[in-house]
C-alpha cells in the first residue's frame, strides 16, 4: 500500500511543485514513496507520542532527512477523540484549535520554513495537517477557494485512510470517534478560513504567536513561483 493521502500542495494551487507535500501517516511505503522521501529535508510529524509506532519512518530515512516529532500533546490521542461530543462540528473544532493552539501552529510553520522541501502529516493527513497547510497557503496569498480545494482532495483518500487506521465511516462512528472526524467537508475548511480572516489572516496571526518575518520570507522564496 502506498503512502496514503499523499500529494504535493502545488496540485490544487499555483505554488512551486516539489517543495511541500502532505500525507497520512506511514504504513507500507512503496519504492516511489521512499524515493520521494529521500529528496526531502524534513518530515513534520504532527502525531502525538501515543499515535506513533516505533521506527515507522526508519526504513525511508537517511542522514539528510530529519524526522521532527511535532505533536501538540494529548489533544489528539484516541481517548481524547472518543471523549468529544458525538454531534461535534468539525469547523468549530478547527476554530477552537486555532485559538487554543496558536503557538503550536506558529512553531510547526517555523519548522517547515526551516526544512523545505518537506512533508507534513498527522494520522489521516486531514485535520492537523489540513489546518497547518491552510495556514501556510494563506500566508502565501493563495486564494481561499484553492485552499478549500486542496483540503477537499482528502475525501478521495479517506476510505483507504480510515481502513488503515482501523476506523469506518459506514456506521457513522468508530470506537466512539465522532462522525465528523471521519469526513473532510469543504464547510469545515471554510469555517476555519473565516475565523482566520477574523484574526487578520495567517501572517498577522502567526507573527503574533512566534513566527518570524525571516521565516515568512523563506517560505515565500521557496514556494512562490
C-alpha positions, 0 to 999 in steps of 0.5 A, spaced: 500 500 500 502 506 498 503 512 502 496 514 503 493 521 502 499 523 499 500 529 494 504 535 493 500 542 495 502 545 488 496 540 485 490 544 487 494 551 487 499 555 483 505 554 488 512 551 486 511 543 485 516 539 489 517 543 495 511 541 500 507 535 500 502 532 505 500 525 507 497 520 512 501 517 516 506 511 514 504 504 513 507 500 507 511 505 503 512 503 496 519 504 492 516 511 489 514 513 496 521 512 499 524 515 493 520 521 494 522 521 501 529 521 500 529 528 496 526 531 502 529 535 508 524 534 513 518 530 515 513 534 520 510 529 524 504 532 527 502 525 531 502 525 538 507 520 542 501 515 543 499 515 535 506 513 533 509 506 532 516 505 533 521 506 527 515 507 522 519 512 518 526 508 519 526 504 513 525 511 508 530 515 512 537 517 511 542 522 514 539 528 510 532 527 512 530 529 519 524 526 522 521 532 527 516 529 532 511 535 532 505 533 536 501 538 540 500 533 546 494 529 548 489 533 544 489 528 539 490 521 542 484 516 541 481 517 548 481 524 547 477 523 540 472 518 543 471 523 549 468 529 544 461 530 543 458 525 538 454 531 534 461 535 534 462 540 528 468 539 525 469 547 523 468 549 530 473 544 532 478 547 527 476 554 530 477 552 537 484 549 535 486 555 532 485 559 538 487 554 543 493 552 539 496 558 536 503 557 538 503 550 536 501 552 529 506 558 529 512 553 531 510 547 526 510 553 520 517 555 523 519 548 522 517 547 515 520 554 513 526 551 516 526 544 512 523 545 505 522 541 501 518 537 506 512 533 508 507 534 513 502 529 516 498 527 522 494 520 522 489 521 516 493 527 513 486 531 514 485 535 520 492 537 523 495 537 517 489 540 513 489 546 518 497 547 518 497 547 510 491 552 510 495 556 514 501 556 510 497 557 503 494 563 506 500 566 508 502 565 501 496 569 498 493 563 495 486 564 494 481 561 499 477 557 494 484 553 492 485 552 499 478 549 500 480 545 494 486 542 496 483 540 503 477 537 499 482 532 495 482 528 502 475 525 501 478 521 495 483 518 500 479 517 506 476 510 505 483 507 504 485 512 510 480 510 515 481 502 513 488 503 515 487 506 521 482 501 523 476 506 523 469 506 518 465 511 516 459 506 514 456 506 521 457 513 522 462 512 528 468 508 530 470 506 537 466 512 539 470 517 534 465 522 532 462 522 525 465 528 523 472 526 524 471 521 519 469 526 513 473 532 510 467 537 508 469 543 504 464 547 510 469 545 515 475 548 511 471 554 510 469 555 517 476 555 519 478 560 513 473 565 516 475 565 523 482 566 520 480 572 516 477 574 523 484 574 526 487 578 520 489 572 516 495 567 517 501 572 517 498 577 522 496 571 526 502 567 526 507 573 527 503 574 533 504 567 536 512 566 534 513 566 527 518 570 524 518 575 518 525 571 516 521 565 516 515 568 512 520 570 507 523 563 506 517 560 505 515 565 500 522 564 496 521 557 496 514 556 494 512 562 490 513 561 483 
